[in-house]
């Protein structure tokens, strides 16, 4: 256990050193923002950022231990390391709640607890609620690490999700372009945690020199590096209204320092790929030495990130519409092509879909796959996605494209498996019906996480339905939805009432959206009917196997069993 202790101490010392240095150079931190208001005191002022760093390192340790258990296939890590890290993570989250409460009410921790504000703070204030969710999830990971020894990936997914709630409670949540900032920060946090945690897990728990495990992590680390760099740049662009703020504000200078650290970490990655991984066949010493220095720099960068989160960004002067959180120009046909609002999570989803197709398909129909993904990108982050939240007709068109036409194009290009009939039945009916007959429509407009789940969920559900062969059922569901939209109640009335500050918005356009929705769904169903086997030379071997196993196509289902046996 000596190596993990040394690595943790090195990263913590580097992070604390940078954090204390930045806090000291930034001037007095225990003064109230407005003269005359109470101050929480030096203990909270200095203790809160230090505890946030400890909290982040515990999250990295938990995720890294779980990722190491997956990569190294070592069940002992789940028994020894994961419960300790997860329990420390939960404890640091609880301590962060208390210190944040003290900072929130402007009183030392004992007085803040005596004020009776704790329950209100953790249930109704975003900062308190976010860390309460982290606390609960970390405790759950601690408990289930004793029962899910054979499924560490389940706990890994839960741990990555547990990292994300604080993104809804920081500076990004109050930025002018709230959704854009929060979405990029979600990708940033997930990428950092997997990247830093994975390297820590390999250094701490690698007994031998498993070249294959390190190579797999190297591929993941490259994806994380790109995601972290791009999402960080996108988030900084939202927070810094003008370019000169980069060198004229404390916040901008910290952003530049983080950028320099990311560039330096890129050098470490190149060094690993060109030198140390190849040397693992004979010795692991070069890899461990370079990784130790890399982890120290990562710890320093995390300390810098905590200091950045405690530094107010310069005030922005960009116009915005209140409920939307961004400025929406007057709608014109040309602006459906020129307006773009790239969302980091949706762009990442497109990139992962491209990578999956290139990695696992036989690439028989790349143009069809690329067309489907390009259409998804346009409908979500292009001009259509820009105006979707403001007009119900455009919103319905977006969902028709994402939830019907795009999956049909993707299924024409590649069908990796044939889902069971019951799953196709569920995905063909429940998502669309729930979207328009429950409060889900309203929630998808007001809550970023719900909107992202709806967009990605509609696409995955329709793709699953088409791959299962139940496109006729999808057709019936889409027809019912179109009729409901034409003759049913107005959708999202509470949300659209909040957009009264946008004077040019039309009203009563749901009927138009319903008609276009039905037309797009009909085109999608017609596309889904086209079987790839009708076009010679464009059928993957997997598609041929599935068609041969389909009794409706005259094949024998036992052929599929035979294919699996081979």
N, C-alpha and C positions, 0 to 999 in steps of 0.2 A: 504493500500500500504506500510505499515511500514515494514512488513516482507521481501518483495523483496528488499527494499533498504538496510536493514541490511545484508541480504545474499550477495548482490552484493558488498557492502563495505568490508565485511569480505574476500571474495574471491580476490578482487582487492588488498587489503592491503597485503594479504599473497603473492600474485604473485609479486607485486612490491618489497616487502621486499626481496624475494629470488633473483629476477632479479638484483636489485641494489647491493646486496651482492656479487653475482657471478661476475658482471661486475667490481666491485671494486677490488675483489681479483685477477681478471685476468690481472691486470696491466693497463697501460694507453691505452685507447681505441681510442683516438682522433689523434693518430699518423698515418701518411701515411704508407702503407705497404712497400713502397720503398722510401728511403730517397730522398728528392728533389721533390717528387710529391705533389700536393696540398692536403690539408686536408679539409673535409667538416665542421669542427668545432665541438665544444663540444655540441652545441644544437642538431645537427643532430646525432652525435655519441650516445648521451644519449636518445634523443627524439625518434629515430627510434625504438629501442627495446621496449621502453615504449608504443609507439603507436601500435606496433605489438601485445603486450599483450592486450591492449584495444580492438584492432581489433578482436583478438581471443575470448575475453570475450563477445563481442557484437555478434559474430557468435554463440557462445554457448547460449546466451540469446535468440536469434531469434529461433534457432532450438529447444531449450528447451520449449519456449512458445508454439510453434506449436505442439510439442509432447505432452505437457500437454493438449492442446486443443483436441487432438485426444484421449488421455487416459481418461481424465476427462469429455469429451463430453461437454465442456463449450465454447459456441460461444462467450461469452463476452471477453475471452482472445484474440480472433482475433481482436476484436474491440479496446481493451485497450492496450494490451502489444505488440502484434506483430508489428504494424506499428512503434512504438517508437524504439523497438530494431532493426528492419530492417533499419530504417532511420539512427540510430546511427552507424550501421554496414557499411552502404554506406559512411557515413562521415568519419569513421575511415579508410576505404579503400582509399578514396581520399587523406586523410592526409598521409597515408603510401606511396602512389605514389609520393607525393611531397618530402617526406623525403628520399625515396629510390633514387629519381632522384638526390637529393643533394649529397647523398652518392656515387652515380654512377659517377657523373662528378667531385667530389672532391671540391665542393664549397658550401657555405651556400645557403639556400633555395632561398632568393631573387636573388642572382647572378645566380643560376641554372635556375630560371625562365626566367631571362633576356637573357640567352644563346640561347634561341630558340630551345632547345633540347626536350621540353616536348612532342610535337606531335610524334617525332621520337621514344622517349622512350616508350610511351604507346602503340605504334603500332608495333614496331619491336624488342624491347628488351623484353625477356621473363618475367623479373620481373615486368616491367610496364604493359605489356599486361595481365598478370595474375590478377593483382589487378584491372585493368580496367574491366575485365570480372566480378570480384566479385562486383565491384561498380554497374555495370549495373544490375546484377541479384538481388542484395539487393534492389535497387530502384524498380525493377519489383515486388518483394515480398511485398514491402511497398504498392504499388499501388493495386495489386491484392488481398491483404488482405481485402479490402473493398468490393470485388465482389465475392470472393470464400468462403463465410462464411460457406457454407454447405460442403465444400471439403477441410478441412485443411490439409489432407494427400497430396494433390497435392502441396501445398506450402511447406510442410515438405520435400518432395522429392527434390523440387527445391532448398531449403535451404541447404540440405546436399550436393547437387551437387555444389553449390556455394562455399562450403568450400574447394573444391579440387584443383582449378587452381594453388594456390601457390606451390603445390607439384612439379609442373613442373619447378619452378624457384629457388629452394633452392639448398643446397649442394647435394641432391640426384640426381638432374638433371645433375650435373657434375661429378658424381661418375664414377668409372671405369665400373661397371656393371649398367649402367644407368637405363634400363628397370626394372631390379630386384629391385633397390632402390626406384624408383618412384612408382612402383606398391605396394610395401609394405607400403610406406608412404601414399598412397591414402587410403588404408584400415585403417591405423593408425589414420589418420585425421577423417575419417568418424566415426570410432568406438569411439574415444574420444569425438567428438562433440555430438553424440547421448547419450552416457553414462553420461557425465557431464551435458549436457543440459537437459536431461530427469530428472535427480535428482534435478537440479535447478527448473525446471518447477513444479515438485510435491511440493517441499518445499515452493515455492513462491505463488502458486495458489491453494493449496489444502485447501478448507474451511472445509469440513467434513473429515471423515476417510474412503475413498473408498478403502476397502481392495482389491477388484478385480483389480482396476486400478494399485495399487502398486504392486500386484502380477504379473501383466502383464509386468510392467516395470522391475521388478526383473528378469524375464526371459530374457528380452531384454538386461539388464545390464550384465548378465552372459555371453551372446554371445559377447557383446562389450568388456568385460574384456579379454576374451580369444583372441579375434581378436587384441586388442591393445597390449597385452603382446607378442603374437607371432610375429606380424608384426614389433613391436619395436625391438625385438631380431634379426629378419631377416635383418632389415635395418642397425642395428649396425654392424652386421657381414659383410656387404658389405663395410661399411665405415672404419672399423678397419681391416687393412690387416693382422695384427699379434695380437695374444692374449695379449702379454705384453703391447700393447698400452692401454689396459683397465686401467692400474694403472701407466703408465709412461707418459701419455699425458693428457692435460687438457680436451680434448674432451672425452677421455675414462673415466675420473673421473666423468664427468657430466653424462655420460651414466650409470655408477654405481649408482649415486644418484637417477636418474630417475627409475632405476630398484628397488631400495629400496623403493621409493615412491609407485610404482605399487604394490609391495608386501604388504605394509601397507594398501593400498586401498582395497586389497583383504580381509584383516582382517575385514574392515568395512562391506564389502559385506556379509561375513559369519555371522557377528553380526546381520545384518538386517534380514537375512534369518532365523536365529535361535531364535531371540528375538523380535525385534521391529515390524516386520510385523504381527506376531501373536498377539501382544498387541494392534493392531489397532482396534480390535473389541470393545475395551473399552476406549482407549485413544490414541491420536496421538502424545502426548508429547515426549515419548522416541524416536519415529522415527524422529521427527523434530530435537531434540537435537543432536542425532548421525549424522543425515544428515548434520547439520550445520558444525560440525567438519570435516566431510568428504569433504564438499565443500571447506572449508578452505585449506585442504591438496591438493585438486584438483587444487585450484588456485595457490598454491605454486608450484605444479608440472608443471602447464602451464608456470609460470615464468621461471622455470628451462628449459623447452622446448624452450622458446624463446632465452634464453641465449645459449643453445646448438646450435640453428640455426645460431647464430652469431659467433660461435667458429669454426674455420677451422679444419677439421679432419686431422689426421696425414697422410703424403703422403703414397700412396700405391705403391707396387712394383709388382703387379700382371700383367702378360702379357695379352694383349687384342688385338683383331682385331678392327680397327678403326670404321668402319660403324656399325658392330655388337655391339660393346661395351663390348664384353667379348671374352675370348679365346676359340676357337673352335678346339678341338683336331682332328687329322686326322681320317676320317670316317673309321670304321671297324664294321663288324656285331655285335661283342660283345658289342660295345659301345652304340648300340641302346637299350641295357638293363641296362648298368651301368651309363650312363650320365643322370643326372637329374637337372632341373632348376626350382625349385618350385616357382611359381608365387602366391603371396598372394591373389590376386583377384580371380584367377581361383580355388585355393584351397578352398577359402571361398564359391565359387559357388557350388563346390562339397559337402561341408559340409551342406549348406542350402538345397540342393536337398535331401540329406540323411534325414535331419530333417523334411522336408516337407512330404517325404514318410512315415516316422515313425509316424508323427502326424496325417495325414489326410487319408492315404490309409488304406485298410483292410489287407495289408501285405500278400497277397496271393502268390506273386512271388518275394520274397526278393532276391533270387539268381540272377534273371534276372536283377533286378534294380541295384544290386551291380556290376554285370558284366558290365552293361552299363556305370556306373559312373567310374569304374576302367579303362575302355577303354578310356573314356574321359580324365581322369587324365594322362594316359600314352601318349595319343596323344598330350596333351597340355604342360605338365610339365615334361614328361619323355624323353627318348632318342629320340623319334620321334619329339617331340616339340623342342628339342635342335638343331637339324639339319634342321628344317623346313625352317627357314629364309634364309639359305645359299644355298639350292638346290631346284630348282623349282619342281622336281619330288617328293621330300619328302614333300614339301608344299602342293602339290595337294593330296597326300595320306592323310596328316593330315586333310585337309578340307573334303575329302570324308568320313573319319571315323567320324569326329565331326558333319558333316552336313548331314549324311545319316545313317550310321550303328549304331551309339550311339542312336539317336532318335528312330530308329526302335526297339532296345532292350528295351529302356525305355517305349515305347508305348505298347510293349508286356506285361510289368510288371504292368503298371498302366496308365489308361486313365481317368483322373478326370472329363473331360467334352468333349462334342462334339462341336467343333467350327463351326460357320456358314460356308456355302459353299463358300461365297465370301472371307472370311478370309483365308480359305484353298487354294483358287485359288491364292491369292496374295502371300502367303508364299511359295507356290510351285514353283513359277516362278520368281518373282522379285529378291530375294536375290542372287541366283546363277547367274542369267544372269547379274545383275549389277556388281557382283564381277569380272567378266572376260571381260566385254565389256566397262567398265568405268575405270577411274584412281584409283578406289577403291583398286585394287590389289597392286598397287605401294604404296598407302598411308598406307595400312595395314602392309607393311614391314618397313616403316620408322617412323610411329607415333604409340606409344604404345596404346593410347586410341582407335584409329581406329582398331588396331589389336585385342584388347580385345572385342570390339563391334562386329567385324566380327566373332570371334570364338563363342561367346555366342549367337549372332544373328542367325548364321547358325543352331546351335543346337535347339534353340527355334522355329525357322521357320519350320524346318523339323518335329519336334515333333508335332507342331500345324497342319501341313499338314496331317500327318498320323492319328492323332486323329480325324480329320475331315472326314477321309475316302477317301481322294483324292490321295491315293498313286499311282494310274495309271498316274496321271498328273505329279507327282514327277518323276516317271520313265521316262516319255518323256522328261522332262526338263534335267534330268541327262544325257540322251543319247545325246541330243543336245549339252550340255556343253562338253561332251567327244569328240564329232566330231569337235567342235570348237577348242578345245585344240590340237587335232591332226593335223588339217589342217589350223588353223588360225595363227595369228601373235604370236611372242614370248611374253610371259607374264613377266612383271616386268623387262624389259631389263635395264632400268635406274638404278634400285636398284642393280641388280646383277653385273653391271659394277663397282659399288663402292667396290666390294669384291675382287678386283684384288690382294690384299695383301695376300689372302689365296691361295697359289700356287697349292694346291692339289685338288681344287674344279673342278669337271667335268663340261663340258658345253654341251648344246644341249640335255639335258635329259628330255625336256618337253614331248616328245612322250612317254617315259617310264611312266612318271607320269600320262599321259592321259589314258593309257591302264589300269594301276592299279586303277585309279580313276573310270573308267567304271566298272571294276570287283567288286570293293567294293560297288559301287552304286547298281549293280545288286543283290548282296547278301543282301543289306539292303532292297531293294524293295521286294525280296522274303521273307524276314523276316517279313516285314510289312503286307504281304498278309495273314500270319498265324493268324487266328482269335483266340483270347483266348477262345472262347466258344467251340472250338474243343477239349480242354483238360479238362476233367471233374475234378472238385474239385479245379480248379485254376482260377475261374472266379469271379471277384468281383461283388458285387450286383450292383454297379454303371455301370460296363460293361454290365451286363445283361439288365439293364434298357435301356442303349443306343442302344444295339442290338435290343431290342424289339421295340424301337421307330424308327428304320431304315426301311423305306419302301422297300429298296432293299433286306433286310433280311426277308421280309414277315411279318414284324411287323406293328403295328398301331401307328402312331406318337402320337395319343392321349394318349397312355400309358405313354409317358414321362410327359405330363401335369398332369396326374393322380398321377404320382410318386412325382412330385413337390408339388402337393396338400397335399399329405400325409406328 
